Amino acid sequence: MVRALDPSGVFDFEVADGDAVPTVFEIRVLTVREREWIMERYGKAGDEKQTRIILDTIRLGLNGWRDFLTATDDEVEFEMADGKMPSSKRTEFVSDAALQLIPPKIWGDLCNAILMGNQLTEEDKKN
């Protein structure tokens, strides 16, 4: 049985970097329009624009985080900023200040998790 997606759904994506407690990135399900806009841009972009597309995907899909710490073990506050993107009716996105705190080495994994968020999880398949 296939189950419908919850357009307002949010799911967790964990990233462990040798720490006992992984960082949890809260990701929202993209709308069809947002996903289409991103996928069309991926198909047309050369290598020089891939980073921009990855960051725009994170701006659209990241909804928060937990256990994201500074080098001195202080909790990093998640911040949204007002803005517009061609594909979305939303008016708030991840701020540039928050985006620049995410290590580039996980940008690709985070982007893929956002794009794959519209697919069924193993738990969904069992239900």
Backbone atoms as SQL, in Angstrom:
CREATE TABLE atoms (id INTEGER PRIMARY KEY, chain TEXT, resi INTEGER, resn TEXT, atom TEXT, x REAL, y REAL, z REAL);
INSERT INTO atoms VALUES
  (1, 'A', 1, 'MET', 'N', 0.851, -1.179, 0.000),
  (2, 'A', 1, 'MET', 'CA', 0.000, 0.000, 0.000),
  (3, 'A', 1, 'MET', 'C', 0.898, 1.244, 0.000),
  (4, 'A', 2, 'VAL', 'N', 0.579, 2.184, -0.835),
  (5, 'A', 2, 'VAL', 'CA', 1.277, 3.459, -0.872),
  (6, 'A', 2, 'VAL', 'C', 0.495, 4.448, -0.024),
  (7, 'A', 3, 'ARG', 'N', 1.209, 5.225, 0.758),
  (8, 'A', 3, 'ARG', 'CA', 0.550, 6.218, 1.612),
  (9, 'A', 3, 'ARG', 'C', 0.836, 7.626, 1.084),
  (10, 'A', 4, 'ALA', 'N', -0.130, 8.489, 1.226),
  (11, 'A', 4, 'ALA', 'CA', 0.015, 9.877, 0.783),
  (12, 'A', 4, 'ALA', 'C', 1.022, 10.602, 1.661),
  (13, 'A', 5, 'LEU', 'N', 1.717, 11.517, 1.043),
  (14, 'A', 5, 'LEU', 'CA', 2.639, 12.361, 1.797),
  (15, 'A', 5, 'LEU', 'C', 1.868, 13.435, 2.542),
  (16, 'A', 6, 'ASP', 'N', 2.407, 13.833, 3.657),
  (17, 'A', 6, 'ASP', 'CA', 1.845, 14.946, 4.408),
  (18, 'A', 6, 'ASP', 'C', 2.600, 16.201, 3.979),
  (19, 'A', 7, 'PRO', 'N', 1.967, 17.086, 3.197),
  (20, 'A', 7, 'PRO', 'CA', 2.677, 18.272, 2.702),
  (21, 'A', 7, 'PRO', 'C', 3.222, 19.171, 3.807),
  (22, 'A', 8, 'SER', 'N', 2.683, 19.044, 4.998),
  (23, 'A', 8, 'SER', 'CA', 3.196, 19.850, 6.105),
  (24, 'A', 8, 'SER', 'C', 4.146, 19.029, 6.977),
  (25, 'A', 9, 'GLY', 'N', 4.529, 17.851, 6.481),
  (26, 'A', 9, 'GLY', 'CA', 5.368, 16.939, 7.252),
  (27, 'A', 9, 'GLY', 'C', 6.786, 17.436, 7.447),
  (28, 'A', 10, 'VAL', 'N', 7.348, 17.028, 8.570),
  (29, 'A', 10, 'VAL', 'CA', 8.743, 17.318, 8.914),
  (30, 'A', 10, 'VAL', 'C', 9.363, 16.006, 9.362),
  (31, 'A', 11, 'PHE', 'N', 10.607, 15.756, 8.952),
  (32, 'A', 11, 'PHE', 'CA', 11.300, 14.552, 9.386),
  (33, 'A', 11, 'PHE', 'C', 12.717, 14.906, 9.815),
  (34, 'A', 12, 'ASP', 'N', 13.346, 13.996, 10.547),
  (35, 'A', 12, 'ASP', 'CA', 14.692, 14.211, 11.067),
  (36, 'A', 12, 'ASP', 'C', 15.741, 13.545, 10.187),
  (37, 'A', 13, 'PHE', 'N', 16.855, 14.224, 10.023),
  (38, 'A', 13, 'PHE', 'CA', 18.016, 13.685, 9.320),
  (39, 'A', 13, 'PHE', 'C', 19.196, 13.830, 10.271),
  (40, 'A', 14, 'GLU', 'N', 19.758, 12.704, 10.701),
  (41, 'A', 14, 'GLU', 'CA', 20.846, 12.718, 11.676),
  (42, 'A', 14, 'GLU', 'C', 22.198, 12.660, 10.988),
  (43, 'A', 15, 'VAL', 'N', 23.134, 13.457, 11.521),
  (44, 'A', 15, 'VAL', 'CA', 24.502, 13.455, 11.033),
  (45, 'A', 15, 'VAL', 'C', 25.426, 13.257, 12.225),
  (46, 'A', 16, 'ALA', 'N', 26.155, 12.151, 12.217),
  (47, 'A', 16, 'ALA', 'CA', 27.121, 11.872, 13.278),
  (48, 'A', 16, 'ALA', 'C', 28.515, 12.137, 12.717),
  (49, 'A', 17, 'ASP', 'N', 29.283, 12.861, 13.474),
  (50, 'A', 17, 'ASP', 'CA', 30.645, 13.185, 13.036),
  (51, 'A', 17, 'ASP', 'C', 31.629, 12.725, 14.108),
  (52, 'A', 18, 'GLY', 'N', 31.485, 11.478, 14.519),
  (53, 'A', 18, 'GLY', 'CA', 32.342, 10.944, 15.573),
  (54, 'A', 18, 'GLY', 'C', 31.889, 11.329, 16.965),
  (55, 'A', 19, 'ASP', 'N', 30.815, 12.095, 17.055),
  (56, 'A', 19, 'ASP', 'CA', 30.304, 12.512, 18.356),
  (57, 'A', 19, 'ASP', 'C', 29.360, 11.453, 18.901),
  (58, 'A', 20, 'ALA', 'N', 29.219, 11.432, 20.225),
  (59, 'A', 20, 'ALA', 'CA', 28.297, 10.482, 20.855),
  (60, 'A', 20, 'ALA', 'C', 26.850, 10.824, 20.495),
  (61, 'A', 21, 'VAL', 'N', 26.560, 12.110, 20.397),
  (62, 'A', 21, 'VAL', 'CA', 25.201, 12.557, 20.080),
  (63, 'A', 21, 'VAL', 'C', 25.215, 13.168, 18.677),
  (64, 'A', 22, 'PRO', 'N', 24.456, 12.600, 17.757),
  (65, 'A', 22, 'PRO', 'CA', 24.444, 13.168, 16.398),
  (66, 'A', 22, 'PRO', 'C', 23.662, 14.480, 16.350),
  (67, 'A', 23, 'THR', 'N', 24.007, 15.322, 15.394),
  (68, 'A', 23, 'THR', 'CA', 23.228, 16.525, 15.122),
  (69, 'A', 23, 'THR', 'C', 21.996, 16.100, 14.331),
  (70, 'A', 24, 'VAL', 'N', 20.858, 16.661, 14.695),
  (71, 'A', 24, 'VAL', 'CA', 19.609, 16.338, 14.010),
  (72, 'A', 24, 'VAL', 'C', 19.154, 17.568, 13.232),
  (73, 'A', 25, 'PHE', 'N', 19.038, 17.409, 11.918),
  (74, 'A', 25, 'PHE', 'CA', 18.520, 18.467, 11.065),
  (75, 'A', 25, 'PHE', 'C', 17.057, 18.154, 10.793),
  (76, 'A', 26, 'GLU', 'N', 16.188, 19.110, 11.088),
  (77, 'A', 26, 'GLU', 'CA', 14.751, 18.944, 10.861),
  (78, 'A', 26, 'GLU', 'C', 14.436, 19.422, 9.450),
  (79, 'A', 27, 'ILE', 'N', 13.896, 18.513, 8.651),
  (80, 'A', 27, 'ILE', 'CA', 13.654, 18.787, 7.234),
  (81, 'A', 27, 'ILE', 'C', 12.166, 18.717, 6.951),
  (82, 'A', 28, 'ARG', 'N', 11.685, 19.665, 6.173),
  (83, 'A', 28, 'ARG', 'CA', 10.266, 19.660, 5.813),
  (84, 'A', 28, 'ARG', 'C', 10.099, 19.065, 4.420),
  (85, 'A', 29, 'VAL', 'N', 8.950, 18.499, 4.181),
  (86, 'A', 29, 'VAL', 'CA', 8.634, 17.949, 2.864),
  (87, 'A', 29, 'VAL', 'C', 8.453, 19.114, 1.894),
  (88, 'A', 30, 'LEU', 'N', 9.134, 19.055, 0.759),
  (89, 'A', 30, 'LEU', 'CA', 9.007, 20.101, -0.250),
  (90, 'A', 30, 'LEU', 'C', 7.674, 19.974, -0.973),
  (91, 'A', 31, 'THR', 'N', 7.166, 21.100, -1.428),
  (92, 'A', 31, 'THR', 'CA', 5.978, 21.059, -2.267),
  (93, 'A', 31, 'THR', 'C', 6.380, 20.552, -3.648),
  (94, 'A', 32, 'VAL', 'N', 5.424, 20.136, -4.428),
  (95, 'A', 32, 'VAL', 'CA', 5.697, 19.683, -5.794),
  (96, 'A', 32, 'VAL', 'C', 6.357, 20.802, -6.588),
  (97, 'A', 33, 'ARG', 'N', 5.859, 21.997, -6.434),
  (98, 'A', 33, 'ARG', 'CA', 6.396, 23.141, -7.171),
  (99, 'A', 33, 'ARG', 'C', 7.856, 23.418, -6.793),
  (100, 'A', 34, 'GLU', 'N', 8.155, 23.367, -5.501),
  (101, 'A', 34, 'GLU', 'CA', 9.530, 23.593, -5.050),
  (102, 'A', 34, 'GLU', 'C', 10.469, 22.507, -5.587),
  (103, 'A', 35, 'ARG', 'N', 10.023, 21.273, -5.478),
  (104, 'A', 35, 'ARG', 'CA', 10.842, 20.147, -5.942),
  (105, 'A', 35, 'ARG', 'C', 11.082, 20.226, -7.456),
  (106, 'A', 36, 'GLU', 'N', 10.052, 20.556, -8.210),
  (107, 'A', 36, 'GLU', 'CA', 10.173, 20.686, -9.656),
  (108, 'A', 36, 'GLU', 'C', 11.180, 21.780, -10.018),
  (109, 'A', 37, 'TRP', 'N', 11.089, 22.921, -9.344),
  (110, 'A', 37, 'TRP', 'CA', 11.985, 24.053, -9.594),
  (111, 'A', 37, 'TRP', 'C', 13.438, 23.645, -9.359),
  (112, 'A', 38, 'ILE', 'N', 13.678, 22.931, -8.269),
  (113, 'A', 38, 'ILE', 'CA', 15.038, 22.493, -7.956),
  (114, 'A', 38, 'ILE', 'C', 15.534, 21.493, -8.997),
  (115, 'A', 39, 'MET', 'N', 14.717, 20.494, -9.309),
  (116, 'A', 39, 'MET', 'CA', 15.146, 19.444, -10.231),
  (117, 'A', 39, 'MET', 'C', 15.384, 19.993, -11.638),
  (118, 'A', 40, 'GLU', 'N', 14.584, 20.947, -12.071),
  (119, 'A', 40, 'GLU', 'CA', 14.807, 21.565, -13.384),
  (120, 'A', 40, 'GLU', 'C', 16.138, 22.311, -13.405),
  (121, 'A', 41, 'ARG', 'N', 16.462, 22.977, -12.324),
  (122, 'A', 41, 'ARG', 'CA', 17.726, 23.715, -12.247),
  (123, 'A', 41, 'ARG', 'C', 18.919, 22.756, -12.218),
  (124, 'A', 42, 'TYR', 'N', 18.779, 21.629, -11.540),
  (125, 'A', 42, 'TYR', 'CA', 19.862, 20.641, -11.526),
  (126, 'A', 42, 'TYR', 'C', 20.178, 20.172, -12.937),
  (127, 'A', 43, 'GLY', 'N', 19.146, 19.916, -13.712),
  (128, 'A', 43, 'GLY', 'CA', 19.350, 19.408, -15.057),
  (129, 'A', 43, 'GLY', 'C', 20.012, 20.397, -15.994),
  (130, 'A', 44, 'LYS', 'N', 19.861, 21.686, -15.746),
  (131, 'A', 44, 'LYS', 'CA', 20.374, 22.722, -16.642),
  (132, 'A', 44, 'LYS', 'C', 21.691, 23.335, -16.184),
  (133, 'A', 45, 'ALA', 'N', 22.055, 23.122, -14.936),
  (134, 'A', 45, 'ALA', 'CA', 23.204, 23.830, -14.363),
  (135, 'A', 45, 'ALA', 'C', 24.518, 23.134, -14.663),
  (136, 'A', 46, 'GLY', 'N', 25.517, 23.947, -14.938),
  (137, 'A', 46, 'GLY', 'CA', 26.873, 23.433, -15.044),
  (138, 'A', 46, 'GLY', 'C', 27.474, 23.316, -13.652),
  (139, 'A', 47, 'ASP', 'N', 28.671, 22.825, -13.581),
  (140, 'A', 47, 'ASP', 'CA', 29.331, 22.617, -12.292),
  (141, 'A', 47, 'ASP', 'C', 29.411, 23.882, -11.446),
  (142, 'A', 48, 'GLU', 'N', 29.600, 25.023, -12.110),
  (143, 'A', 48, 'GLU', 'CA', 29.760, 26.279, -11.372),
  (144, 'A', 48, 'GLU', 'C', 28.494, 26.693, -10.620),
  (145, 'A', 49, 'LYS', 'N', 27.346, 26.167, -11.021),
  (146, 'A', 49, 'LYS', 'CA', 26.090, 26.550, -10.354),
  (147, 'A', 49, 'LYS', 'C', 25.583, 25.490, -9.382),
  (148, 'A', 50, 'GLN', 'N', 26.241, 24.356, -9.296),
  (149, 'A', 50, 'GLN', 'CA', 25.766, 23.288, -8.423),
  (150, 'A', 50, 'GLN', 'C', 25.727, 23.721, -6.962),
  (151, 'A', 51, 'THR', 'N', 26.736, 24.456, -6.509),
  (152, 'A', 51, 'THR', 'CA', 26.761, 24.904, -5.112),
  (153, 'A', 51, 'THR', 'C', 25.566, 25.791, -4.818),
  (154, 'A', 52, 'ARG', 'N', 25.233, 26.675, -5.717),
  (155, 'A', 52, 'ARG', 'CA', 24.088, 27.570, -5.531),
  (156, 'A', 52, 'ARG', 'C', 22.788, 26.770, -5.411),
  (157, 'A', 53, 'ILE', 'N', 22.637, 25.750, -6.244),
  (158, 'A', 53, 'ILE', 'CA', 21.431, 24.924, -6.216),
  (159, 'A', 53, 'ILE', 'C', 21.350, 24.144, -4.903),
  (160, 'A', 54, 'ILE', 'N', 22.477, 23.605, -4.465),
  (161, 'A', 54, 'ILE', 'CA', 22.510, 22.875, -3.191),
  (162, 'A', 54, 'ILE', 'C', 22.095, 23.799, -2.050),
  (163, 'A', 55, 'LEU', 'N', 22.640, 25.004, -2.020),
  (164, 'A', 55, 'LEU', 'CA', 22.311, 25.945, -0.938),
  (165, 'A', 55, 'LEU', 'C', 20.856, 26.401, -1.017),
  (166, 'A', 56, 'ASP', 'N', 20.330, 26.607, -2.219),
  (167, 'A', 56, 'ASP', 'CA', 18.910, 26.963, -2.350),
  (168, 'A', 56, 'ASP', 'C', 18.015, 25.820, -1.864),
  (169, 'A', 57, 'THR', 'N', 18.420, 24.583, -2.127),
  (170, 'A', 57, 'THR', 'CA', 17.655, 23.428, -1.651),
  (171, 'A', 57, 'THR', 'C', 17.633, 23.407, -0.126),
  (172, 'A', 58, 'ILE', 'N', 18.778, 23.664, 0.480),
  (173, 'A', 58, 'ILE', 'CA', 18.844, 23.705, 1.948),
  (174, 'A', 58, 'ILE', 'C', 17.992, 24.851, 2.478),
  (175, 'A', 59, 'ARG', 'N', 18.057, 26.011, 1.822),
  (176, 'A', 59, 'ARG', 'CA', 17.221, 27.147, 2.243),
  (177, 'A', 59, 'ARG', 'C', 15.733, 26.779, 2.236),
  (178, 'A', 60, 'LEU', 'N', 15.313, 26.042, 1.213),
  (179, 'A', 60, 'LEU', 'CA', 13.904, 25.658, 1.084),
  (180, 'A', 60, 'LEU', 'C', 13.489, 24.574, 2.069),
  (181, 'A', 61, 'GLY', 'N', 14.357, 23.594, 2.295),
  (182, 'A', 61, 'GLY', 'CA', 13.945, 22.404, 3.019),
  (183, 'A', 61, 'GLY', 'C', 14.322, 22.302, 4.480),
  (184, 'A', 62, 'LEU', 'N', 15.310, 23.055, 4.918),
  (185, 'A', 62, 'LEU', 'CA', 15.723, 22.948, 6.321),
  (186, 'A', 62, 'LEU', 'C', 14.753, 23.712, 7.206),
  (187, 'A', 63, 'ASN', 'N', 14.312, 23.052, 8.258),
  (188, 'A', 63, 'ASN', 'CA', 13.279, 23.613, 9.128),
  (189, 'A', 63, 'ASN', 'C', 13.780, 23.878, 10.554),
  (190, 'A', 64, 'GLY', 'N', 14.962, 23.387, 10.864),
  (191, 'A', 64, 'GLY', 'CA', 15.518, 23.568, 12.197),
  (192, 'A', 64, 'GLY', 'C', 16.617, 22.562, 12.449),
  (193, 'A', 65, 'TRP', 'N', 17.182, 22.614, 13.654),
  (194, 'A', 65, 'TRP', 'CA', 18.183, 21.624, 14.048),
  (195, 'A', 65, 'TRP', 'C', 18.222, 21.474, 15.554),
  (196, 'A', 66, 'ARG', 'N', 18.781, 20.340, 15.981),
  (197, 'A', 66, 'ARG', 'CA', 18.982, 20.057, 17.409),
  (198, 'A', 66, 'ARG', 'C', 20.388, 19.490, 17.584),
  (199, 'A', 67, 'ASP', 'N', 20.952, 19.740, 18.738),
  (200, 'A', 67, 'ASP', 'CA', 22.291, 19.232, 19.063),
  (201, 'A', 67, 'ASP', 'C', 23.330, 19.665, 18.032),
  (202, 'A', 68, 'PHE', 'N', 23.215, 20.905, 17.596),
  (203, 'A', 68, 'PHE', 'CA', 24.195, 21.512, 16.695),
  (204, 'A', 68, 'PHE', 'C', 25.000, 22.465, 17.559),
  (205, 'A', 69, 'LEU', 'N', 26.272, 22.132, 17.789),
  (206, 'A', 69, 'LEU', 'CA', 27.081, 22.834, 18.773),
  (207, 'A', 69, 'LEU', 'C', 28.244, 23.585, 18.138),
  (208, 'A', 70, 'THR', 'N', 28.654, 24.659, 18.823),
  (209, 'A', 70, 'THR', 'CA', 29.853, 25.393, 18.425),
  (210, 'A', 70, 'THR', 'C', 31.081, 24.616, 18.906),
  (211, 'A', 71, 'ALA', 'N', 32.256, 25.110, 18.569),
  (212, 'A', 71, 'ALA', 'CA', 33.507, 24.471, 19.015),
  (213, 'A', 71, 'ALA', 'C', 33.626, 24.481, 20.538),
  (214, 'A', 72, 'THR', 'N', 32.922, 25.416, 21.198),
  (215, 'A', 72, 'THR', 'CA', 32.962, 25.492, 22.664),
  (216, 'A', 72, 'THR', 'C', 31.741, 24.837, 23.304),
  (217, 'A', 73, 'ASP', 'N', 31.041, 24.002, 22.538),
  (218, 'A', 73, 'ASP', 'CA', 29.888, 23.222, 23.000),
  (219, 'A', 73, 'ASP', 'C', 28.655, 24.050, 23.373),
  (220, 'A', 74, 'ASP', 'N', 28.546, 25.224, 22.792),
  (221, 'A', 74, 'ASP', 'CA', 27.326, 26.015, 22.964),
  (222, 'A', 74, 'ASP', 'C', 26.343, 25.631, 21.863),
  (223, 'A', 75, 'GLU', 'N', 25.062, 25.607, 22.191),
  (224, 'A', 75, 'GLU', 'CA', 24.024, 25.279, 21.210),
  (225, 'A', 75, 'GLU', 'C', 23.934, 26.404, 20.174),
  (226, 'A', 76, 'VAL', 'N', 23.872, 26.032, 18.906),
  (227, 'A', 76, 'VAL', 'CA', 23.741, 27.006, 17.821),
  (228, 'A', 76, 'VAL', 'C', 22.253, 27.261, 17.597),
  (229, 'A', 77, 'GLU', 'N', 21.866, 28.517, 17.643),
  (230, 'A', 77, 'GLU', 'CA', 20.467, 28.883, 17.434),
  (231, 'A', 77, 'GLU', 'C', 20.126, 28.842, 15.948),
  (232, 'A', 78, 'PHE', 'N', 18.969, 28.262, 15.637),
  (233, 'A', 78, 'PHE', 'CA', 18.499, 28.223, 14.253),
  (234, 'A', 78, 'PHE', 'C', 17.803, 29.532, 13.943),
  (235, 'A', 79, 'GLU', 'N', 18.096, 30.103, 12.787),
  (236, 'A', 79, 'GLU', 'CA', 17.557, 31.414, 12.438),
  (237, 'A', 79, 'GLU', 'C', 16.946, 31.414, 11.039),
  (238, 'A', 80, 'MET', 'N', 15.753, 31.974, 10.945),
  (239, 'A', 80, 'MET', 'CA', 15.082, 32.154, 9.655),
  (240, 'A', 80, 'MET', 'C', 15.149, 33.639, 9.281),
  (241, 'A', 81, 'ALA', 'N', 14.990, 33.905, 8.001),
  (242, 'A', 81, 'ALA', 'CA', 14.974, 35.284, 7.513),
  (243, 'A', 81, 'ALA', 'C', 13.844, 35.429, 6.498),
  (244, 'A', 82, 'ASP', 'N', 13.300, 36.627, 6.395),
  (245, 'A', 82, 'ASP', 'CA', 12.267, 36.902, 5.399),
  (246, 'A', 82, 'ASP', 'C', 12.894, 36.909, 4.009),
  (247, 'A', 83, 'GLY', 'N', 12.130, 36.452, 3.053),
  (248, 'A', 83, 'GLY', 'CA', 12.632, 36.463, 1.686),
  (249, 'A', 83, 'GLY', 'C', 11.644, 35.839, 0.729),
  (250, 'A', 84, 'LYS', 'N', 12.048, 35.729, -0.528),
  (251, 'A', 84, 'LYS', 'CA', 11.215, 35.111, -1.564),
  (252, 'A', 84, 'LYS', 'C', 12.099, 34.233, -2.438),
  (253, 'A', 85, 'MET', 'N', 11.487, 33.167, -2.923),
  (254, 'A', 85, 'MET', 'CA', 12.135, 32.318, -3.919),
  (255, 'A', 85, 'MET', 'C', 11.095, 32.050, -4.993),
  (256, 'A', 86, 'PRO', 'N', 11.518, 31.928, -6.244),
  (257, 'A', 86, 'PRO', 'CA', 10.559, 31.782, -7.342),
  (258, 'A', 86, 'PRO', 'C', 9.610, 30.595, -7.202),
  (259, 'A', 87, 'SER', 'N', 10.034, 29.557, -6.540),
  (260, 'A', 87, 'SER', 'CA', 9.253, 28.328, -6.514),
  (261, 'A', 87, 'SER', 'C', 8.340, 28.178, -5.314),
  (262, 'A', 88, 'SER', 'N', 8.421, 29.098, -4.369),
  (263, 'A', 88, 'SER', 'CA', 7.766, 28.860, -3.096),
  (264, 'A', 88, 'SER', 'C', 6.853, 30.005, -2.692),
  (265, 'A', 89, 'LYS', 'N', 5.767, 29.638, -2.032),
  (266, 'A', 89, 'LYS', 'CA', 4.874, 30.649, -1.475),
  (267, 'A', 89, 'LYS', 'C', 5.311, 31.046, -0.067),
  (268, 'A', 90, 'ARG', 'N', 6.274, 30.326, 0.468),
  (269, 'A', 90, 'ARG', 'CA', 6.784, 30.644, 1.801),
  (270, 'A', 90, 'ARG', 'C', 7.447, 32.012, 1.793),
  (271, 'A', 91, 'THR', 'N', 7.483, 32.647, 2.939),
  (272, 'A', 91, 'THR', 'CA', 8.129, 33.948, 3.046),
  (273, 'A', 91, 'THR', 'C', 9.300, 33.922, 4.027),
  (274, 'A', 92, 'GLU', 'N', 9.575, 32.754, 4.609),
  (275, 'A', 92, 'GLU', 'CA', 10.719, 32.616, 5.512),
  (276, 'A', 92, 'GLU', 'C', 11.573, 31.435, 5.078),
  (277, 'A', 93, 'PHE', 'N', 12.870, 31.656, 5.102),
  (278, 'A', 93, 'PHE', 'CA', 13.837, 30.645, 4.706),
  (279, 'A', 93, 'PHE', 'C', 14.999, 30.666, 5.686),
  (280, 'A', 94, 'VAL', 'N', 15.849, 29.662, 5.605),
  (281, 'A', 94, 'VAL', 'CA', 17.039, 29.635, 6.447),
  (282, 'A', 94, 'VAL', 'C', 17.857, 30.894, 6.159),
  (283, 'A', 95, 'SER', 'N', 18.264, 31.583, 7.212),
  (284, 'A', 95, 'SER', 'CA', 19.033, 32.817, 7.032),
  (285, 'A', 95, 'SER', 'C', 20.437, 32.496, 6.525),
  (286, 'A', 96, 'ASP', 'N', 21.058, 33.470, 5.876),
  (287, 'A', 96, 'ASP', 'CA', 22.437, 33.299, 5.421),
  (288, 'A', 96, 'ASP', 'C', 23.359, 33.069, 6.613),
  (289, 'A', 97, 'ALA', 'N', 23.078, 33.753, 7.727),
  (290, 'A', 97, 'ALA', 'CA', 23.902, 33.593, 8.924),
  (291, 'A', 97, 'ALA', 'C', 23.854, 32.148, 9.429),
  (292, 'A', 98, 'ALA', 'N', 22.666, 31.537, 9.405),
  (293, 'A', 98, 'ALA', 'CA', 22.535, 30.145, 9.839),
  (294, 'A', 98, 'ALA', 'C', 23.144, 29.208, 8.811),
  (295, 'A', 99, 'LEU', 'N', 22.924, 29.501, 7.546),
  (296, 'A', 99, 'LEU', 'CA', 23.423, 28.646, 6.468),
  (297, 'A', 99, 'LEU', 'C', 24.945, 28.551, 6.477),
  (298, 'A', 100, 'GLN', 'N', 25.605, 29.653, 6.770),
  (299, 'A', 100, 'GLN', 'CA', 27.067, 29.637, 6.737),
  (300, 'A', 100, 'GLN', 'C', 27.680, 28.863, 7.901),
  (301, 'A', 101, 'LEU', 'N', 26.875, 28.488, 8.900),
  (302, 'A', 101, 'LEU', 'CA', 27.379, 27.687, 10.024),
  (303, 'A', 101, 'LEU', 'C', 27.406, 26.189, 9.720),
  (304, 'A', 102, 'ILE', 'N', 26.702, 25.773, 8.671),
  (305, 'A', 102, 'ILE', 'CA', 26.649, 24.355, 8.311),
  (306, 'A', 102, 'ILE', 'C', 27.929, 24.003, 7.550),
  (307, 'A', 103, 'PRO', 'N', 28.687, 23.018, 8.043),
  (308, 'A', 103, 'PRO', 'CA', 29.937, 22.661, 7.371),
  (309, 'A', 103, 'PRO', 'C', 29.702, 22.217, 5.921),
  (310, 'A', 104, 'PRO', 'N', 30.466, 22.760, 4.982),
  (311, 'A', 104, 'PRO', 'CA', 30.303, 22.394, 3.567),
  (312, 'A', 104, 'PRO', 'C', 30.395, 20.895, 3.303),
  (313, 'A', 105, 'LYS', 'N', 31.128, 20.164, 4.134),
  (314, 'A', 105, 'LYS', 'CA', 31.281, 18.728, 3.881),
  (315, 'A', 105, 'LYS', 'C', 29.968, 17.959, 4.016),
  (316, 'A', 106, 'ILE', 'N', 28.934, 18.567, 4.635),
  (317, 'A', 106, 'ILE', 'CA', 27.647, 17.867, 4.736),
  (318, 'A', 106, 'ILE', 'C', 26.566, 18.485, 3.849),
  (319, 'A', 107, 'TRP', 'N', 26.888, 19.534, 3.105),
  (320, 'A', 107, 'TRP', 'CA', 25.897, 20.174, 2.236),
  (321, 'A', 107, 'TRP', 'C', 25.245, 19.180, 1.285),
  (322, 'A', 108, 'GLY', 'N', 26.047, 18.359, 0.631),
  (323, 'A', 108, 'GLY', 'CA', 25.511, 17.405, -0.339),
  (324, 'A', 108, 'GLY', 'C', 24.570, 16.399, 0.300),
  (325, 'A', 109, 'ASP', 'N', 24.966, 15.845, 1.446),
  (326, 'A', 109, 'ASP', 'CA', 24.118, 14.869, 2.142),
  (327, 'A', 109, 'ASP', 'C', 22.812, 15.509, 2.603),
  (328, 'A', 110, 'LEU', 'N', 22.904, 16.731, 3.100),
  (329, 'A', 110, 'LEU', 'CA', 21.713, 17.439, 3.564),
  (330, 'A', 110, 'LEU', 'C', 20.776, 17.739, 2.393),
  (331, 'A', 111, 'CYS', 'N', 21.335, 18.176, 1.286),
  (332, 'A', 111, 'CYS', 'CA', 20.547, 18.449, 0.079),
  (333, 'A', 111, 'CYS', 'C', 19.846, 17.176, -0.398),
  (334, 'A', 112, 'ASN', 'N', 20.576, 16.071, -0.457),
  (335, 'A', 112, 'ASN', 'CA', 19.980, 14.803, -0.888),
  (336, 'A', 112, 'ASN', 'C', 18.868, 14.357, 0.051),
  (337, 'A', 113, 'ALA', 'N', 19.064, 14.538, 1.347),
  (338, 'A', 113, 'ALA', 'CA', 18.018, 14.170, 2.311),
  (339, 'A', 113, 'ALA', 'C', 16.755, 14.992, 2.073),
  (340, 'A', 114, 'ILE', 'N', 16.920, 16.270, 1.760),
  (341, 'A', 114, 'ILE', 'CA', 15.771, 17.133, 1.482),
  (342, 'A', 114, 'ILE', 'C', 15.056, 16.670, 0.219),
  (343, 'A', 115, 'LEU', 'N', 15.813, 16.402, -0.836),
  (344, 'A', 115, 'LEU', 'CA', 15.208, 15.978, -2.098),
  (345, 'A', 115, 'LEU', 'C', 14.555, 14.610, -1.992),
  (346, 'A', 116, 'MET', 'N', 15.130, 13.728, -1.213),
  (347, 'A', 116, 'MET', 'CA', 14.577, 12.386, -1.059),
  (348, 'A', 116, 'MET', 'C', 13.469, 12.347, -0.014),
  (349, 'A', 117, 'GLY', 'N', 13.245, 13.429, 0.661),
  (350, 'A', 117, 'GLY', 'CA', 12.223, 13.485, 1.705),
  (351, 'A', 117, 'GLY', 'C', 10.831, 13.211, 1.198),
  (352, 'A', 118, 'ASN', 'N', 10.630, 13.367, -0.090),
  (353, 'A', 118, 'ASN', 'CA', 9.313, 13.094, -0.661),
  (354, 'A', 118, 'ASN', 'C', 9.137, 11.624, -0.998),
  (355, 'A', 119, 'GLN', 'N', 10.156, 10.816, -0.713),
  (356, 'A', 119, 'GLN', 'CA', 10.045, 9.381, -0.956),
  (357, 'A', 119, 'GLN', 'C', 9.659, 8.686, 0.344),
  (358, 'A', 120, 'LEU', 'N', 9.139, 7.502, 0.230),
  (359, 'A', 120, 'LEU', 'CA', 8.735, 6.745, 1.398),
  (360, 'A', 120, 'LEU', 'C', 9.947, 6.330, 2.220),
  (361, 'A', 121, 'THR', 'N', 9.817, 6.432, 3.549),
  (362, 'A', 121, 'THR', 'CA', 10.855, 5.946, 4.439),
  (363, 'A', 121, 'THR', 'C', 10.623, 4.461, 4.682),
  (364, 'A', 122, 'GLU', 'N', 11.606, 3.790, 5.242),
  (365, 'A', 122, 'GLU', 'CA', 11.455, 2.367, 5.559),
  (366, 'A', 122, 'GLU', 'C', 10.292, 2.157, 6.526),
  (367, 'A', 123, 'GLU', 'N', 10.123, 3.080, 7.466),
  (368, 'A', 123, 'GLU', 'CA', 9.021, 2.971, 8.424),
  (369, 'A', 123, 'GLU', 'C', 7.675, 3.081, 7.710),
  (370, 'A', 124, 'ASP', 'N', 7.589, 3.999, 6.738),
  (371, 'A', 124, 'ASP', 'CA', 6.349, 4.130, 5.961),
  (372, 'A', 124, 'ASP', 'C', 6.040, 2.839, 5.213),
  (373, 'A', 125, 'LYS', 'N', 7.083, 2.219, 4.660),
  (374, 'A', 125, 'LYS', 'CA', 6.894, 0.998, 3.889),
  (375, 'A', 125, 'LYS', 'C', 6.351, -0.143, 4.751),
  (376, 'A', 126, 'LYS', 'N', 6.756, -0.164, 6.038),
  (377, 'A', 126, 'LYS', 'CA', 6.298, -1.223, 6.954),
  (378, 'A', 126, 'LYS', 'C', 4.852, -1.046, 7.337),
  (379, 'A', 127, 'ASN', 'N', 4.375, 0.196, 7.381),
  (380, 'A', 127, 'ASN', 'CA', 2.998, 0.469, 7.838),
  (381, 'A', 127, 'ASN', 'C', 1.966, 0.229, 6.786);
